[in-house]
């Protein structure tokens, strides 16, 4: 108190004390030791959402636990010493919380060191948290911490079992071995011959979690336990391999390590590596819990197509009419993305000219990313030399589908196989229509007034013509979808571009003898009305071609439901085109539905409107509500 030479009275001294306290409070900004301040919801969400997977710091749960045990400073100075103190406390009432914190902090430590043993320590702690062996109640699936720890388990396994890392991803080493962890030994067991994929062994499994997908709008991932992988395949034993699954495939699988009963201090760990086809086995049992398996269908599809020879086939397969892709043409060009799934309806995609099955990638990704579609349908793809005559390519598709149905269900016990949907784009739509019409003698009569049986063909030529010109609807195809299909021809086939394209096509060597024989016979006007020349697919898409006119005139078989998707660049629709096919060519009647995709070019398979229309049609086909 100031001494001004004046004796203060007691009331005056009390006033001075009160004033001094007020000045002190004012100088501290009127703040109380405990309170709240206004913050944005973004700040709060960021604080609550931080963890070792998404940022540079661990979660608020781990920070709280370290602070509670006064280990925060030790963790900053010597993280391994702090983690050992945490592990020493296992077995107490707070074990569950300790396991969560140990899982996250070992993962954070391993990420800095790159040590595989530390990653596996994180995986072991995470497993013990999610799948407790004690009578403790399992963590709630609605608790965000459960999802965090499960993802730590997945990522830690992929890093802890890594063989090598490259620009193509992290390859896992599936061999049995022992790996030293900070607090014990991790023993990995691998049962012999436990898992096969379509009769193949999987080799070179690559984790998909650290791969970025390009070229597709959306990435679909299904959360759960295990490491989502894509793997190469090799035959397991003679005759066991699925012929409809090309040996050049990269297939999606999920790796899960099941730990035997863990020691209380986690010092003894024995894990068994298991592989699953998550499409066939979407969930597994771990103790009393049923756990969904993680999968990444979009990344698996992108990995399959990265550098795949199917892209090179597009132009080469148009020009070189006998070109083959290893493992595909042994099944007439039909192949599956996954092993055959009994009870799922096949959707067969048929590409167009100068194209390949790879052009269906965007649509396949959207359909496989929809659990309602993926659980009811299976996707098949047909690849063919798109420069060949349309009827010859159609014969290949027909025979491939017949062989598949007979091979997969010889006794006719799977009704789903007999609800097949065929989707054709451009020329592929013409092949698709040939699956659901009866030719009778129409194609032959377009060329000749003679009876087919009366013409003196060699056995080879007669068999070829019969195969291509005479056919009945496939009874198991019950729905077709035409996309940008030139039912009445393409105007490009009639101009100079069509003439140039014809010159690029090399006739199939297998048809040389028959085409010479036909050319010789066509010199006789009593046999053929016009000179024969082996047509290309471009000839077959010229409206003046009698084969195209005949196919257009044939009605779709009763009981087959048909839909059209027609891209048009601009209005008016009736006079519009997609740059290759006019609306008036793609429009046919009767169809169950017709969607005009305004503003789209000819390659509309990846257009969202087109994909949503295909999705809608498949929902209706399988009565999905």
Secondary structure, DSSP 4 states (H G I P E B T S, - for coil): ----S-PPPHHHHHHHHHHHHHHHHHHTTT--SS------HHHHHHHHH--TTTSSS--HHHHHHHHHTT-HHHHHH-HHHHHHHHHHTTTSTTHHHHHHHHHHHHHHHHHHH--HHHHHHHHHHHHHHHT-SSSSPPPPTT-HHHHHHHHHHHHHHHHHTEEEEETTEEEE--S-EEEEETTEEEEEEE-TT---BTTEEEEEEEESTT----S-S----B--BSEEEEEEEEE-STTTS-TTS-TT-EEEEEEEEEE-SPPTTS-EEEEEEEEE-TTT--EEEETTEEEEBPB-HHHHHHHHHTT-THHHHHHHHHHBTT---TTTGGGTTEEESSS--TTSEEEEEE--TT--GGGGHHHHHHHHT-HHHHTTEEEEEE---TTS-HHHHHHHHHHHHHHHHHHH-TT---GGGGGEEEEEETHHHHHHHTTSS--TTHHHHTT-SS-GGGS---HHHHHHHHHHH-----TTEEEEEEES--TT--GGGGSHHHHHHHHHPBPPGGGHHHHHHHHHHTTSTTT-SS---PPPHHHHTSTT-HHHHHHHHSPPPTT-EEEEEEEESSS-GGG-B-SSSBHHHH--SS-SEEEEEET--S--TT-HHHHHHHHHHHHHHTT--
